[in-house]
Amino acid sequence: MRTLECRLAIDDLDSFVATLGEVGDRHDVTVQAFDARYVADRRHLERAVELADRAIERGENVARDRAVEILLYAAGRRQIDQALEMGVSDGDTRAVVLVDSESTGGEGAAAGEDEAVSDGGEAAALEEIERTDAFVERDATLESPDVETLYAFFEITDAERAATDAGLSALVRERVALLEVEK
């Protein structure tokens, strides 16, 4: 999994989402763009990818599209319309674009070769995304998470925060993992 932390200026959301899908298809990767305000950190997205892939493998996925399934897990919601709040929107957006090839499994040299090919596809997809009209610039969007937005979006209460010494990222990842339990 690779991420691109950036600023986007999106004029037409439907067109931008279609472009991301085309980039993904060309490079055999999954591409999903997130509004950075709703992403706790890289581990948050890694956990969402892991759980989405597990759900797909078990035939328990809600969405037909892997990118949407990843979005559902990242948002900690089973309803696509509710999870979409976490996606990018028209206008200027601080974003995190996730690019991931499906894990190929296997052992030995063949697995190493598959990994090198998938890394190449991820890198090429990121380069292509940076050449889109919507891309403005790289920006360290995950350096300082929007704490209040994350607490509100993931419904993390003051009482819950007082009851644990876990950090924000751990609490968000817990919400992502709880989606498995709540099915």
C-alpha positions in Angstrom: 0.0 0.0 0.0 1.2 3.4 -0.9 -0.3 6.8 -0.1 -0.1 10.2 -1.6 -0.7 13.1 0.9 -1.7 16.1 -1.2 -4.0 18.9 -1.9 -6.6 18.4 -4.6 -8.8 21.0 -6.5 -11.7 18.9 -7.8 -14.0 20.6 -10.3 -16.1 17.6 -11.1 -16.2 14.8 -8.5 -17.8 12.2 -10.7 -15.1 12.8 -13.4 -12.3 12.6 -10.8 -13.6 9.4 -9.3 -13.9 7.9 -12.8 -10.3 9.0 -13.5 -9.1 7.3 -10.3 -10.9 4.1 -11.4 -9.3 4.3 -14.9 -5.8 4.8 -13.3 -6.4 1.8 -11.1 -7.5 -0.4 -14.0 -4.5 0.6 -16.1 -2.1 -0.3 -13.3 -4.0 -3.2 -11.8 -4.3 -1.5 -8.4 -7.1 -0.2 -6.2 -7.3 3.6 -5.8 -9.3 5.4 -3.1 -9.2 9.1 -2.1 -10.0 10.3 1.4 -10.6 13.7 2.9 -7.6 13.9 5.2 -9.6 15.3 8.0 -11.1 11.8 8.5 -7.9 9.8 8.4 -6.1 9.3 11.8 -2.8 8.1 10.2 -1.4 5.5 7.8 -2.1 2.6 10.2 -5.8 3.5 10.1 -5.8 3.0 6.3 -3.6 -0.2 6.5 -6.1 -1.7 9.0 -9.0 -0.8 6.7 -7.3 -2.5 3.7 -6.5 -5.6 5.8 -10.1 -6.0 7.0 -11.7 -5.2 3.6 -9.5 -7.8 2.0 -10.4 -10.3 4.6 -14.2 -9.6 4.2 -13.8 -10.0 0.4 -11.9 -13.3 0.8 -14.6 -14.6 3.1 -17.4 -13.4 0.8 -18.7 -11.1 3.6 -18.1 -7.8 1.7 -20.9 -5.3 1.4 -19.6 -3.5 -1.7 -18.8 -5.1 -5.0 -15.9 -2.8 -5.6 -12.7 -3.2 -3.5 -12.1 0.6 -3.2 -15.6 1.1 -1.8 -15.1 -1.8 0.7 -11.9 -0.2 1.8 -13.8 3.1 2.3 -16.5 1.4 4.4 -13.9 -0.1 6.7 -11.9 3.1 6.9 -15.1 4.9 7.9 -16.2 2.2 10.3 -19.6 2.1 8.6 -21.7 -0.5 6.7 -23.7 2.1 4.8 -22.0 3.4 1.7 -23.8 6.8 1.8 -22.6 7.4 5.3 -19.0 6.3 4.5 -18.9 8.7 1.5 -18.6 11.6 3.9 -15.0 10.4 4.4 -14.3 10.7 0.7 -13.1 13.7 -1.2 -15.5 16.3 -2.6 -15.7 19.2 -5.1 -13.4 22.1 -4.4 -10.1 22.3 -2.5 -9.4 19.3 -0.3 -6.5 18.2 1.8 -6.5 14.5 0.8 -4.9 11.1 1.2 -5.0 8.9 -1.9 -4.5 5.2 -1.2 -3.1 3.0 -3.9 -2.9 -0.7 -3.2 -2.5 -3.9 -5.3 -4.3 -6.9 -4.0 -1.9 -9.2 -2.1 -0.9 -12.1 -4.3 0.2 -14.5 -1.6 2.6 -17.3 -2.5 6.1 -18.1 -1.3 9.7 -17.8 -2.4 10.9 -16.0 -5.5 7.5 -15.9 -7.2 6.1 -14.0 -4.3 9.0 -11.6 -4.4 8.5 -11.0 -8.1 4.8 -10.4 -7.7 5.6 -7.9 -4.9 8.0 -6.0 -7.2 5.4 -5.9 -10.0 2.7 -4.6 -7.6 5.0 -2.0 -6.1 5.7 -0.8 -9.7 2.0 -0.6 -10.4 1.4 1.4 -7.2 4.2 3.8 -8.0 3.1 4.3 -11.6 -0.5 4.9 -10.5 0.7 7.5 -8.0 2.7 9.3 -10.7 -0.3 9.3 -13.0 -2.5 10.7 -10.2 0.0 13.5 -9.7 -0.4 14.4 -13.4 -4.2 14.8 -13.2 -5.8 18.3 -13.4 -7.1 17.9 -9.8 -3.7 17.4 -8.3 -2.3 20.7 -6.8 0.7 19.7 -4.7 2.0 17.2 -2.2 1.1 18.2 1.3 1.8 16.4 4.6 -1.9 16.0 5.4 -1.4 13.2 8.0 1.1 15.1 10.1 -1.5 16.9 12.2 -4.8 15.0 12.3 -8.0 17.0 12.8 -8.7 15.6 16.3 -12.1 17.1 16.9 -13.4 15.9 13.5 -12.1 12.4 14.1 -13.7 12.2 17.6 -17.0 13.4 16.1 -17.0 11.3 13.0 -16.0 8.1 14.8 -18.3 8.9 17.8 -15.5 8.7 20.3 -16.9 10.2 23.5 -15.3 12.1 26.3 -16.1 9.2 28.7 -14.4 6.7 26.4 -11.3 8.9 26.1 -11.2 9.3 29.9 -11.5 5.5 30.4 -8.3 4.7 28.4 -4.8 5.9 27.8 -5.1 4.8 24.1 -4.3 7.4 21.6 -6.6 8.8 18.9 -5.2 6.4 16.2 -5.8 3.4 18.4 -9.3 4.5 19.1 -10.1 5.0 15.4 -8.6 1.6 14.5 -10.8 0.1 17.2 -13.8 1.6 15.4 -12.6 0.2 12.1 -12.2 -3.3 13.7 -15.6 -3.1 15.4 -17.2 -3.1 12.0 -16.3 -6.8 11.8 -18.1 -7.5 15.1 -21.2 -5.5 14.2 -21.9 -7.4 11.0 
